[in-house]
């Protein structure tokens, strides 16, 4: 993960920077185990297809609460061109 929105802090109570280049607290570590099975494949398919996508899943907060969220991903090429705009 190269970039994460700071809104993650409101949802999880973890600092957004905790998820960047951190081998211990990865973003996958806060996705509900049952939902991780659908998030990872969706990310890989979106990247391979270079298309935006959205997926709903549950996050686990630092207090072990569950939040239902929808993640939307936009794909950019190496020149910073958004696939939504092509």
Secondary structure, DSSP 8 states (H G I E B T S, - for coil): -----THHHHHHSS-GGGGSS-SSS-GGGGB-HHHHHHHHHHHHHHHHHT--EEEEEEEE-TTS-EEEEEEEE--B-TT--BGGG-
